[in-house]
């Protein structure tokens, strides 16, 4: 999916991503649920939404659902570079089990 700027020229994927995160930086999410409602609308499971602390969701943008692309199973290794607030890293930790390593 691509978007067009006011002059009609298509933006590259990189430009779209930069514009999206610039918008989040300039205008943070103002809802009491933060990114939780965004995550819900993207198909995150209710169990994940409940089990991850509010403080994580308050800082999360939740602009995608990587778990819809590829399931994560117990015992797997998950790397989330550029993880933002870490909401998806927390979901991955719930899914992979006790042996979790988070790198900042």
Secondary structure, DSSP 8 states (H G I E B T S, - for coil): ---B-TT--B--HHHHHHHHHHHHHHS---STTTTHHHHHHTT--HHHHHHS-HHHHHH------HHHHS---TT-----TT-TT-HHHHHHHHHH-S------
